[in-house]
Amino acid sequence: MTRSVKGKSAIVTGAGSGINLEFARVLLQNGCNVLFGDLALRPEAEKLVDQYSQKGDGPRAVFHKTNVASWHNLNSLFKTAETEFGTFDIVCPGAGIFEPPFSSWWNPPGSEKSQDDIVGDRYKSIDVNLTHPIRSTQLAISHFLSSSKPASQEDLKTVVHISSIASEMNFTPVPLYNATKWGLRGFIYTMAEIEETRHVRVAGVAPGIVRTPLWLETDKAKMIVDADGKEQNEWTTPEEVAEVMYKICTENEIANAKGELIPIRGGSLIEVINGDVRDVPIYGAQPPGTGTDGKGLMISNPTEAWKDMNAAVEKPGWGKV
């Protein structure tokens, strides 16, 4: 069964750039309205919103400034979708951050680089990467269940999450990021039965290293170049991840590079690495990249991440308030 998104509406957080921008683009190109939820739009995202900003017969794009770490902002985002589109059928709580200095386990709350308040009881990284997608799923299912047109197998509602191959491994320099992606993976699995009982598919993708501004235009850029400053050429592209996300909304199976069909259902976590896909099961999962050529699996210069970690932890009084 192939489901059309034409005439439907979606909420996509983090749509101002990267994977989520490409997912929003695919939805719009296929006739689906999209509400962009982000703190700001990059120029390429502004151009896309402008292209689809006019009311008419075609799909429409709307931007709503959103801090996904704020439940008040998330509530406003969902209400805006109802106001602008009447209802919505797809939610992608895709905004995420790769353990930046301002909310890193190696820069404890109260230290020079941290913005995590020592009396605030919060890590911003966890709020963005884990609490926000969990809360957004709750808001989405609440809306779907209260809709005047109940979800059905023919009119399946969808929540698409972006996990990571970090949910299948450990990397000591970014423990908060690893923890949130492991947590999101577990959350996706726990939602498996919702498709059968409520006709809401909660599933996700687990990409490899994706060529996005998160890597290219942040302090993490030094991790993806070699000793000569040459950029890593083993990437997963935002476009191929977005295409798998689209198929989660529209298909019940997807073909890997060998042409083998992989089922898509509630609770599915589809790994996407450099032109290939595979299902990551809840039990007995093979290491990330199994069955692929392994390209795009790891950053090319992990030494830089370890340097930053050690520089932080070796400061006198590390971790003391």
C-alpha positions as CSV (number, residue, x, y, z in Angstrom):
1,M,0.0,0.0,0.0
2,T,1.3,3.5,-0.9
3,R,-0.3,6.4,0.9
4,S,-0.4,9.8,-0.7
5,V,0.5,12.9,1.4
6,K,-1.2,15.3,-1.1
7,G,-3.6,17.6,0.7
8,K,-2.3,16.6,4.1
9,S,-0.3,18.7,6.6
10,A,2.9,18.2,8.6
11,I,4.7,19.7,11.5
12,V,8.6,19.5,11.2
13,T,10.8,20.9,13.9
14,G,14.4,21.8,13.0
15,A,13.2,22.4,9.4
16,G,15.4,25.5,9.1
17,S,18.3,23.4,7.9
18,G,19.8,19.9,7.2
19,I,17.8,16.7,7.2
20,N,14.6,18.3,8.3
21,L,14.7,20.9,5.6
22,E,15.0,18.3,3.0
23,F,12.2,16.3,4.5
24,A,10.0,19.4,4.4
25,R,11.0,19.9,0.8
26,V,10.0,16.4,-0.2
27,L,6.6,16.8,1.6
28,L,5.9,20.1,-0.1
29,Q,6.9,18.7,-3.6
30,N,4.4,15.9,-3.0
31,G,1.5,18.3,-2.1
32,C,1.7,18.3,1.7
33,N,1.5,21.5,3.7
34,V,4.4,22.0,6.2
35,L,4.8,24.1,9.3
36,F,8.5,24.8,9.9
37,G,9.3,24.9,13.6
38,D,12.7,26.3,14.3
39,L,14.6,29.1,16.0
40,A,15.5,30.6,12.6
41,L,15.6,29.7,8.9
42,R,18.8,29.4,6.9
43,P,18.6,31.2,3.5
44,E,17.8,28.0,1.6
45,A,15.0,27.3,4.0
46,E,13.7,30.9,3.7
47,K,13.7,30.5,-0.1
48,L,11.6,27.3,0.2
49,V,9.1,28.8,2.6
50,D,8.7,31.9,0.3
51,Q,8.2,29.6,-2.7
52,Y,5.3,27.9,-1.0
53,S,3.9,30.8,1.1
54,Q,0.9,31.7,-1.0
55,K,-2.5,30.4,-0.2
56,G,-4.1,28.6,-3.1
57,D,-4.7,25.2,-4.5
58,G,-1.2,23.9,-3.9
59,P,0.7,23.0,-0.7
60,R,1.7,25.8,1.7
61,A,4.7,26.4,3.9
62,V,4.5,28.4,7.1
63,F,7.4,29.3,9.6
64,H,6.7,29.5,13.3
65,K,9.6,30.5,15.5
66,T,10.0,27.7,18.1
67,N,12.3,26.8,20.9
68,V,11.7,23.1,21.1
69,A,13.1,22.9,24.6
70,S,10.1,24.9,25.8
71,W,6.8,23.0,26.2
72,H,5.0,26.4,25.9
73,N,6.6,26.9,22.5
74,L,5.7,23.3,21.4
75,N,2.1,23.9,22.4
76,S,2.1,27.1,20.4
77,L,3.6,25.3,17.4
78,F,0.8,22.6,17.4
79,K,-1.9,25.2,17.9
80,T,-0.5,27.1,14.9
81,A,-0.7,24.0,12.7
82,E,-4.4,23.7,13.6
83,T,-5.0,27.4,12.9
84,E,-3.1,27.4,9.6
85,F,-4.1,24.0,8.2
86,G,-7.1,23.0,10.2
87,T,-5.4,19.7,11.2
88,F,-2.2,17.8,10.6
89,D,-1.3,14.2,9.8
90,I,2.5,14.0,10.1
91,V,4.8,15.1,12.9
92,C,8.6,15.1,12.7
93,P,10.2,16.3,15.9
94,G,13.5,16.3,14.1
95,A,15.4,19.2,15.8
96,G,18.6,18.0,17.5
97,I,22.0,19.1,18.6
98,F,25.3,17.2,18.7
99,E,26.4,17.9,22.3
100,P,27.6,21.5,21.8
101,P,30.0,23.1,24.3
102,F,27.1,25.0,25.9
103,S,25.4,21.7,27.0
104,S,28.1,19.1,27.1
105,W,28.7,16.5,29.8
106,W,32.4,17.5,29.7
107,N,31.5,21.1,30.4
108,P,29.5,20.7,33.6
109,P,26.8,23.2,34.7
110,G,28.4,26.3,36.1
111,S,31.6,25.9,34.1
112,E,32.9,28.6,31.7
113,K,31.5,27.1,28.5
114,S,28.3,25.7,29.8
115,Q,24.9,27.4,29.6
116,D,23.3,24.7,31.7
117,D,22.2,26.4,34.9
118,I,23.5,24.8,38.1
119,V,20.1,25.5,39.7
120,G,18.0,24.8,36.6
121,D,18.0,21.1,36.9
122,R,18.3,20.7,33.1
123,Y,20.7,19.7,30.3
124,K,19.7,21.6,27.2
125,S,21.0,18.8,25.1
126,I,18.6,16.3,26.7
127,D,15.7,18.8,26.5
128,V,16.2,19.2,22.7
129,N,17.2,15.7,21.7
130,L,15.0,13.6,23.9
131,T,12.4,15.4,25.9
132,H,11.2,17.4,22.9
133,P,10.5,14.4,20.6
134,I,8.8,12.5,23.4
135,R,6.6,15.4,24.3
136,S,5.9,16.2,20.6
137,T,4.8,12.6,20.1
138,Q,2.4,12.9,23.1
139,L,0.9,16.1,21.6
140,A,0.6,14.5,18.2
141,I,-1.2,11.4,19.4
142,S,-3.5,13.5,21.5
143,H,-4.4,15.5,18.4
144,F,-4.9,12.4,16.3
145,L,-7.2,10.7,18.8
146,S,-9.3,13.8,19.3
147,S,-9.7,14.5,15.6
148,S,-13.2,14.6,14.1
149,K,-11.8,12.2,11.4
150,P,-10.2,9.3,13.3
151,A,-7.1,7.7,11.9
152,S,-7.5,4.5,10.0
153,Q,-5.2,2.0,8.3
154,E,-6.0,3.8,5.0
155,D,-5.4,7.2,6.5
156,L,-2.5,6.4,8.8
157,K,-1.1,9.2,10.9
158,T,2.7,9.3,11.3
159,V,5.3,10.5,13.8
160,V,8.8,10.3,12.3
161,H,11.8,10.5,14.6
162,I,15.5,11.1,13.8
163,S,17.7,8.9,15.9
164,S,21.3,8.1,14.9
165,I,23.8,5.3,14.6
166,A,24.9,6.8,17.9
167,S,22.0,4.8,19.3
168,E,23.9,1.7,18.3
169,M,27.3,2.5,19.7
170,N,29.2,4.5,22.3
171,F,31.5,7.5,21.8
172,T,32.9,8.8,25.1
173,P,33.4,12.5,24.0
174,V,29.6,12.9,23.5
175,P,27.9,10.9,26.3
176,L,24.8,13.2,26.4
177,Y,24.2,12.8,22.7
178,N,24.7,9.0,22.9
179,A,22.3,8.8,25.8
180,T,19.6,10.8,24.1
181,K,19.8,8.8,20.9
182,W,19.8,5.5,22.8
183,G,16.8,6.8,24.7
184,L,15.0,7.9,21.6
185,R,15.6,4.5,20.0
186,G,14.0,2.8,23.0
187,F,11.1,5.2,22.9
188,I,10.4,4.4,19.2
189,Y,10.3,0.7,20.0
190,T,7.9,1.2,22.9
191,M,5.5,2.9,20.4
192,A,5.3,-0.1,18.1
193,E,1.8,-1.2,19.1
194,I,0.2,2.2,18.6
195,E,0.0,1.6,14.8
196,E,-2.2,-1.5,15.3
197,T,-4.3,-0.1,18.1
198,R,-4.6,3.5,17.1
199,H,-3.5,3.7,13.5
200,V,-0.6,6.0,14.3
201,R,2.8,4.9,13.1
202,V,5.7,6.0,15.3
203,A,9.0,5.1,13.6
204,G,12.3,6.6,12.9
205,V,15.6,6.7,11.0
206,A,19.1,6.2,12.3
207,P,21.4,8.0,9.9
208,G,25.2,7.8,9.7
209,I,27.4,10.9,9.4
210,V,25.2,13.3,7.4
211,R,26.6,16.3,5.5
212,T,24.7,19.1,7.2
213,P,25.6,22.5,8.8
214,L,25.6,20.7,12.2
215,W,29.0,19.3,11.1
216,L,30.3,21.8,8.6
217,E,29.6,25.1,10.4
218,T,30.2,24.4,14.1
219,D,33.1,23.6,16.3
220,K,32.6,19.9,15.2
221,A,34.0,20.7,11.7
222,K,37.5,19.7,12.8
223,M,36.3,16.2,13.5
224,I,35.5,15.6,9.8
225,V,38.7,16.7,8.1
226,D,42.0,14.9,7.8
227,A,45.5,16.2,8.7
228,D,45.6,18.2,5.5
229,G,42.3,19.9,6.2
230,K,40.5,17.8,3.5
231,E,36.8,17.3,4.2
232,Q,35.6,13.8,4.8
233,N,34.1,12.4,1.6
234,E,32.2,9.5,3.1
235,W,28.8,11.0,3.8
236,T,25.2,10.2,4.1
237,T,23.3,13.0,2.4
238,P,20.3,14.8,3.9
239,E,18.3,14.0,0.7
240,E,18.6,10.2,1.1
241,V,17.6,10.4,4.8
242,A,14.6,12.6,3.9
243,E,13.5,10.1,1.2
244,V,13.5,7.2,3.8
245,M,11.5,9.4,6.2
246,Y,9.0,10.1,3.4
247,K,8.7,6.4,2.8
248,I,8.0,5.8,6.5
249,C,5.0,8.1,5.9
250,T,3.8,6.5,2.7
251,E,5.0,2.9,2.4
252,N,5.0,-0.4,4.2
253,E,8.4,-1.5,3.0
254,I,11.6,-0.2,1.6
255,A,14.3,-1.8,-0.6
256,N,17.9,-1.9,0.5
257,A,20.9,-1.6,-1.9
258,K,20.6,-5.3,-2.8
259,G,16.9,-4.9,-3.7
260,E,15.8,-6.8,-0.6
261,L,12.5,-5.5,0.9
262,I,12.5,-4.3,4.5
263,P,9.2,-3.9,6.3
264,I,8.2,-0.5,7.7
265,R,5.8,-0.5,10.6
266,G,5.2,1.1,14.0
267,G,8.4,0.8,16.1
268,S,10.7,0.5,13.0
269,L,14.1,2.1,13.2
270,I,15.6,2.3,9.7
271,E,19.4,2.8,9.5
272,V,20.5,5.0,6.7
273,I,24.2,5.0,5.7
274,N,25.7,6.1,2.5
275,G,23.1,4.9,0.0
276,D,21.9,1.8,1.9
277,V,19.3,1.0,4.5
278,R,18.6,-1.8,7.0
279,D,16.2,-2.4,9.9
280,V,17.6,-2.2,13.4
281,P,15.6,-4.7,15.5
282,I,14.9,-4.3,19.2
283,Y,16.7,-7.6,19.9
284,G,19.8,-9.1,18.3
285,A,20.8,-6.0,16.3
286,Q,24.1,-6.3,14.4
287,P,26.7,-3.5,14.7
288,P,25.9,-0.3,12.8
289,G,26.8,-0.5,9.1
290,T,26.4,-4.3,8.9
291,G,25.6,-5.2,5.4
292,T,26.8,-1.9,4.0
293,D,30.2,-0.9,2.8
294,G,30.8,1.0,6.1
295,K,31.3,4.3,4.4
296,G,29.8,7.3,6.3
297,L,29.8,5.3,9.5
298,M,32.4,7.2,11.5
299,I,33.9,10.7,11.7
300,S,37.3,10.9,10.0
301,N,39.1,12.6,12.8
302,P,37.8,11.4,16.2
303,T,41.1,12.5,17.8
304,E,39.9,16.1,17.9
305,A,36.9,15.1,20.0
306,W,39.1,13.3,22.5
307,K,41.4,16.4,22.7
308,D,38.4,18.6,23.6
309,M,37.2,16.1,26.2
310,N,40.6,15.8,27.8
311,A,41.2,19.6,27.7
312,A,38.0,20.1,29.6
313,V,38.4,17.4,32.2
314,E,42.0,18.2,33.0
315,K,41.1,21.7,34.2
316,P,41.6,22.1,38.0
317,G,38.4,21.6,39.9
318,W,36.6,20.0,37.0
319,G,32.9,19.4,37.9
320,K,32.9,21.3,41.2
321,V,30.3,23.9,41.7
